C-alpha cells in the first residue's frame, strides 16, 4: 500500500509542478500539500525524494517543499536537443511513407492549436503544442528519440506553463506549424527544414528572454 500511495503522491505532485499549478519559486508546507493530494505526509516525503532527484523540488527544513525553477543553462540545453530532434525528424520524413495514424494525430494537434488561438485558450495551446511536437518525433518511428523528446518536453513544459500564465502565449507558433505541415505535404523538405529552423531560433530567443524576466521576479520576491 505504501508504494502505491508514494507513486500516487509522486504522479500528483509531478503533474502539479510541470503544469505550474505549484508555482515556481514558491514554498508549500508538507501538511497542506499532503491534504491537497489526499495522502499522508510520509508518502509525500518519499515522493519528494524522487522529485528532488529529478531537479523539480527541494525539501527545505521548516519552510516546506520548494519548487525549483529551471535554470537558463538547462533551458538552453533543452532547446538545443529539441531543435536537433525536430530538424532530424523533418529531414527523415517522407510524405509517401508516413504512418497515417501518426500523421492524423499531428494534424489533430495542429487543428487544436488553431482552435486554441481562436478561443485564446492558453491551456489548450500548451496541451496541443506539446502534442504536435511529440507527434512530429513519433513519425520517425525511433523510440529512443521519442523518450528523449518526452524528457525534454517535460523540462520545458514548466517554462511554457509559466509563459502561458503571464498571457504571453506565442500564437505565431500556429502559423509556423501550419507552414511546416504544408511543406512536408508538398514533399519540400528544404523549405520545411529552413522555415522551422528559423522559427526555432526565434522562439528559443523569446522563451529565454521570458525566463530571464521570470527568474528576476522570483529572485526579487525571495529577497522581500
N, C-alpha and C positions, 0 to 999 in steps of 0.2 A: 504493500500500500504506500509506504514511504516513497519508493521510487516513482510510483505513479503520480503522487502529489508533487514531488520535486519536478518531474517532467511537465506537469500541468503549470506549475509556477514559472518554470523556465520559458515555456512557449508563450505564456500570457505576458510576462514582463518583456520578453524579447520583442514581441509584436508591438507593445506599447512604446518601447524605445525607438524601434525602427520607424514607426508612424509619427513620432514626436508627440504622442499623447502624453508621455512623460518628457517634459521639456528639457532640452539640452542645457547643462549648466545649473540645473536645479537639484535640490536635495529632497528626498522623500523618506519619512520615518518608516521604519520596518513595520511597526504595528499597523499604521494606516494603510500601507501598501498591501500588507497581508490581508487585511479586511477587504480591500478593494478587489482582490482577485480570489477571495474566499478560500484562503488556505491559512495554516498556522505559520508562525514565524520560522520554525525550523526548516520546512521545505523551501520557504522563500530564501533563507540564508544559503541553503545548498544550491539553489538555482542561481543566486547571485555570484557564487564562486565560479560557476561556468561562464556566466555573462562577463565577469571581470576578466577571465582568461581570453575572452573574445574582444576585450577592449571597449565594451559597451558601458559598463558601470564600474563604480569603485565604492565599496563599503567603507564608510568613514565613521570611526567611533564617536558616539554622542551627537552625530549630525545626521546619520542615516545613509541612504543609498544615493550616491552622486551619479548623475547621468553625464557621462563624459562626451565632450564634443569631438568630432572628427578633426584632426589637425590639417593644416594646409598642405603639409608634405604628403600626408596619407591621401588626401583628395587628389593631389597631382598624380600620384602613382596609380590610383584607381582609374582616373580619367584616361591615362595613357594606356592601361591594359584594355579598358573598354573600347577605346578607339582602335587599337590593334586588332581586337577580335572582330569588331564590326567591319572594318575595312577588309580583313581577310575573308569574311563571310560574303561580302559583295563581290570580291574577285572570284570566289569559288562558285557562286550561284549561276545556274543555267535555267532560264525560264522553261525550257523544254523538258527538263528532268526533275523539276521541283516536286516535292511531296504535296499533293493537292490539299490534304488536311492541314498541314503546317502553313501553307500559303493562305488558305482561307482564314486561319487563326490570325495571321499577321494582318490581313485585310479587315478582320473583325475589330482588332485593336485600333487600326487606323480610323475606321468609322467612329469608334468610341472616342478618339481624340477630337475628331470633328464635332461630335455631339458635346463633348466637354467644353470646347471653345464656344459653341453656340449658346450653351447654358451657363457659361462662365463658372463651371464646376471645377474647382481646383482639386478636390479629392478624386474626382473621376479622371482628371488628367494624369495624376500621379499613378493611378492604377493602370490605365491603358498605355501610358508611356513606357512603363516597366514591361508590360505585356508585349508591346510591339518590339522592343529591343531584345527581349528573350526569344521571341518568335523568329527574329532575324538570325540569331545564332543557332536556334533549333533546326533551321533549314539546312545547315551544313551536315547534320547527322552526326556531329562529333560530340559525344557525351562528355568528354573531358573539358572541351571548350564550354559546354553548357553549364557544367558545375562551376567552372571558374567564373563565368559570367554571372551566375547566381550570387556568388560570394561578393563580386564587385558591386552588383546592383544593391545588395543588402547594405553595403557600406555607404554608397552614395544616396541611398533612399532616404536616410535621415536628413541629409542636406536638402534634398528636393522637397521633403515634407516641410522643413523649416521655411524654405523659399515660398512654398505654396501658402503657408500660414501668413506670410508677410504680404500676400497678394501680388507676388512678383512672378507668377506662373509664366514661363516662356511660350506664349501662344504661337510664336513664329515656328516652333518645332513642328506644328501640324502641317504647315506648308512644306517644310523641309522633308518630312517623312513622305508626304504625298509625291513630291518630285522624285524622291528616291524610288518609290514603288513604281512610278510611271517609267523611269529609266530602266529598271530591271525588267519590266514587262516588255519594253521595246528591245531588250537584249543589248542595251547600250551600257556596258559595264564601265567604260571610261568616264562617261558623264555621271553615272551613279556614284562611282568612287570619288571623283573630283568634287562634286557638289556636296556629298556627305562629309568628306574630309574638311571642306570649308565650314560647313555647319558645326561639326565637332569642335573646330578651333574656336569659333565664335561662342558657342555655348559653354565651353570649358572656361574661357576667359570671364564670361558673365558669372558663372557659378562660383569661381574662385573669388571674384570681386565681392559677391554677395556674402560668401563665407567669411571673408575678412571683416565685413561690416558686422555680421552676426557675432563673430569672435570678440570684436571690440565691445559690443553691447554686453556680452556675458562677462567680460573682464571688468567693465565699469560697474556692473551690478554686484559683482563679488567684492569690490573694494568699498561699497557703500556701508 
